[in-house]
Amino acid sequence: MAQTAELTKQLEETLRRANTILFKHGRSVLIGMEISALQFNALLIIREFGPLTMGDLGKHLFVACSTATDLADRMERSMLVERIRDHKDRRAVRLHLLARGNQALDAVIIERQNFIGEVLEDYTKEEYVELLRGLELLAERMEMK
């Protein structure tokens, strides 16, 4: 299928709208845990990439190193992460997830998965597989860019 500017615009708007709706459902869990959206994103990044320095966290979040450090301070006070000196380079300090950080991530992800499950309840297996296949293909191609 040839791409057009209008189809591309519609796809971007639809993905953004779906992401906003999904974000709101996860946010309801975070509010009860007193965790900000930025803290949640930081926790997700640490889970995905492993223990990170403040500088690496800042790069992943697109924030200044000082902002990442302030964020780490707040997350450490909330018992979401802990700072541990790197055993290979004692100058480096890395953020590691604590149990409460993992629990917050799991709670939000489960809430999001439950919501998606409710939305997809009326899909046929073929529709579900087609949607999943299309989204996987999109993600793969985006990762290659």
JOGI-V698291 format. One line per field, one symbol per residue. ss: DSSP state (a for helix, b for strand, c for the rest). psi: psi as a letter, one per 20 degrees, with the letter a starting at -180 (. if undefined). A space follows every 10 residues. Layout:
BEGIN
ss->???
psi->???
END
This chain:
BEGIN
ss->ccccaaaaaa aaaaaaaaaa aaaaaaaaaa aaacccaaaa aaaaaaaaac cbcaaaaaaa acccaaaaaa aaaaaaaccc bbbbbccccc ccbbbbbcaa aaaaaaaaaa aaaaaaaaaa aaccaaaaaa aaaaaaaaaa aaaac
psi->ppqqhggggg gggggggggg ggghhhhhgh ghjlprghgg hgggghggia pqrgghgggh ilrqhhghgg ghgghghjkh rqppppihni hppqpqprgh ghgggggggg gggggggghj gjqrhggggg gggghggggg hhhi.
END
